[in-house]
Amino acid sequence: MTFAAHDSIPIGTTLAYTRFFFLRPDVLDDKVRIKLRGIGDQLARGFFNVFDLEGGARDLPPHEMIQFFTLNGHGVDKSANAHVLPATHVVQVTSKYRPSMVDAEKEIRRRVGTLAEVSAIRGAVRTPRYTSSEMYTWAYGTAKPRASGRIASNSIILPIRKTAEWWAMPAMERHQYFYPHRDQASGATVPGHAELGRKAAGKIHRRLYYNPDGEGRAGEWDFITYFECADDDLGLFDETLDSMRDTTKNPEWNFVEEGPLWRGTRSLRW
Ligand code: HEM
């Protein structure tokens, strides 16, 4: 299924739900690895594994999908929460039905038991919100289609929240931060979010998930940003994120609080 700004689906409609589960085992020996692998295989039964799926950048992943990730040498957390031990095993499940997510979470927690600490972040797949037709063509027309996990073997998961000040701004004012614009604070003309992402757009597959219950909720993330790329493009990802963080080029980041960044390998199974 594809979605487009011009489709009859209204802007911001929820199309599916997703959850990422992060597992941090106390001990990771062969016995635990084998057990976790078995749990992953059990979970995968009810879902379509998208490891080898290829598709247009605008295509939604199939409903009832699953994918597995494992920590690799690149799993360095560059964000402010670097003290948090990275999870070794991560799984994402997506479904059109929210109760399926609740069931999946119960099942994961029940099966994992005391083997590992499990934490979850929740998101919703939505049609884009701030995207004008020009922005849509710009940001999605050249966007990197999804490639098999054998090629685009890296994934990066970064939850983000925005400040109360951001959410208090009128939507039209927030919109301008995505375009080249004049920064009201410095008076300088700045490239803004989308222009800074342009080089990466054609190389790095990206997804944006929204908090399914709405924005600005205390203690929750507003977004989960998600990326897939080949080894050769990891440097470009870092460069792009660094430029997003540079508030002289992207004043939007003044309103951003980043969560723990997780980086690992997409895998067919744990
Ligand atoms: C480096 C990593 C990136 C991060 C962490 C990131 C983060 C985000 C976040 C959190 C939002 C939602 C903001 C909001 O609605 O207030 C967003 C939206 C958006 N991003 Fe990025 N982004 C990244 C790279 C890119 C790239 C490479 C492009 C390509 C041009 C891009 C284009 C857009 C567009 C067009 C939107 C608006 C979508 C909408 O209207 O719903 N971003 N991004």
Boltz pocket constraint, residues with backbone or C-beta under 6 A from the ligand:
constraints:
  - pocket:
      binder: B
      contacts: [[A, 127], [A, 128], [A, 129], [A, 130], [A, 131], [A, 135], [A, 138], [A, 139], [A, 158], [A, 160], [A, 162], [A, 178], [A, 193], [A, 194], [A, 195], [A, 196], [A, 197], [A, 198], [A, 200], [A, 201], [A, 204], [A, 206], [A, 208], [A, 223], [A, 225], [A, 237], [A, 240], [A, 241], [A, 244]]
      max_distance: 6.0
